[in-house]
Amino acid sequence: MSDNNKLTHSTDSTTIADLLERLLDKGVVISGDIRIRLVEVELLTLEIRLLICSVDKAVEMGLDWWSGNPAFDSRARVATSVPVADVEERLQRLETRLAAVPPVIEATHI
């Protein structure tokens, strides 16, 4: 058997973990548009953009929409919530002002 007929095997293999790590490190963008038209009139356009990357990579690219959003950031949730004592104080002031206003009596014609 000659050297030209030898089988060679690849020793480099990529695991799913390696592939996922590379994908999240570099990022990937998937985009597509869906257009629905009827008799040359565009009825609906959907532009779909999907970015898959790590959080660190997203922040590096300036995509940190979750930061400061109360739905995703517990620190923002605490910062935007109004203390109950403040609400009760405001309610008390409003009730006091309302009690000081004379009632309005409407005359009805019979």
C-alpha positions as CSV (number, residue, x, y, z in Angstrom):
1,M,0.0,0.0,0.0
2,S,1.4,3.4,-1.0
3,D,1.5,6.5,1.1
4,N,-1.1,8.2,-1.2
5,N,-3.8,5.8,-0.1
6,K,-3.5,6.3,3.6
7,L,-6.5,7.6,5.5
8,T,-6.0,10.6,7.7
9,H,-8.1,11.5,10.7
10,S,-8.6,15.0,12.0
11,T,-7.4,15.5,15.5
12,D,-9.0,18.9,15.9
13,S,-12.6,18.6,17.0
14,T,-14.9,21.3,18.2
15,T,-17.4,20.6,20.9
16,I,-20.7,22.3,21.3
17,A,-19.3,24.3,24.3
18,D,-16.4,25.6,22.2
19,L,-18.8,26.6,19.4
20,L,-21.2,28.3,21.8
21,E,-18.3,30.2,23.4
22,R,-17.1,31.4,20.1
23,L,-20.6,32.4,19.0
24,L,-21.3,34.4,22.2
25,D,-17.8,36.0,22.1
26,K,-18.1,37.2,18.5
27,G,-21.8,37.4,18.1
28,V,-24.0,36.7,15.2
29,V,-26.8,38.7,13.6
30,I,-29.7,37.1,11.8
31,S,-32.0,39.4,9.9
32,G,-34.9,39.1,7.5
33,D,-37.9,41.0,6.2
34,I,-41.4,39.8,5.7
35,R,-43.6,41.8,3.4
36,I,-47.3,41.1,2.6
37,R,-48.6,42.8,-0.5
38,L,-51.9,42.7,-2.2
39,V,-52.2,44.1,-5.8
40,E,-49.0,46.1,-5.4
41,V,-50.1,47.6,-2.1
42,E,-47.9,46.8,0.8
43,L,-50.1,45.8,3.7
44,L,-47.6,44.7,6.3
45,T,-43.8,44.8,6.7
46,L,-42.0,43.0,9.5
47,E,-38.3,43.7,9.9
48,I,-36.7,41.0,12.1
49,R,-33.3,41.4,13.5
50,L,-31.9,38.9,16.0
51,L,-28.5,39.4,17.7
52,I,-27.0,36.5,19.6
53,C,-24.0,37.4,21.8
54,S,-22.9,37.5,25.4
55,V,-24.0,40.3,27.7
56,D,-20.4,41.6,27.9
57,K,-20.2,41.8,24.1
58,A,-23.6,43.6,24.0
59,V,-22.5,46.2,26.5
60,E,-19.3,46.6,24.5
61,M,-21.4,47.4,21.4
62,G,-23.5,49.8,23.4
63,L,-26.6,47.6,23.6
64,D,-27.6,47.7,27.3
65,W,-31.3,48.4,27.0
66,W,-31.9,46.3,30.2
67,S,-29.8,48.6,32.3
68,G,-32.1,51.1,34.2
69,N,-35.2,49.3,33.0
70,P,-37.4,48.5,36.0
71,A,-38.6,45.3,34.4
72,F,-35.1,43.9,34.2
73,D,-33.0,45.8,36.7
74,S,-33.8,45.4,40.4
75,R,-31.8,48.6,41.3
76,A,-33.9,50.6,38.9
77,R,-37.1,49.1,40.4
78,V,-36.1,50.3,43.8
79,A,-35.0,53.7,42.6
80,T,-38.3,54.4,40.8
81,S,-40.6,53.2,43.4
82,V,-42.2,55.8,45.7
83,P,-42.1,55.1,49.4
84,V,-45.5,54.3,51.0
85,A,-45.0,57.0,53.6
86,D,-44.7,59.7,50.8
87,V,-47.9,58.4,49.2
88,E,-49.8,58.4,52.5
89,E,-48.5,62.0,53.3
90,R,-49.7,63.2,49.9
91,L,-53.1,61.5,50.3
92,Q,-53.5,63.2,53.7
93,R,-52.7,66.6,52.2
94,L,-55.2,66.1,49.4
95,E,-57.9,65.0,51.8
96,T,-57.3,68.0,54.1
97,R,-57.6,70.4,51.1
98,L,-60.7,68.6,49.9
99,A,-62.4,68.9,53.3
100,A,-61.7,72.7,53.3
101,V,-63.6,73.2,50.0
102,P,-67.3,74.0,50.6
103,P,-69.8,71.6,49.0
104,V,-71.4,72.7,45.8
105,I,-75.2,72.6,45.9
106,E,-77.0,72.5,42.6
107,A,-80.5,73.9,42.4
108,T,-82.8,71.7,40.5
109,H,-85.8,73.0,38.7
110,I,-89.1,71.2,39.2
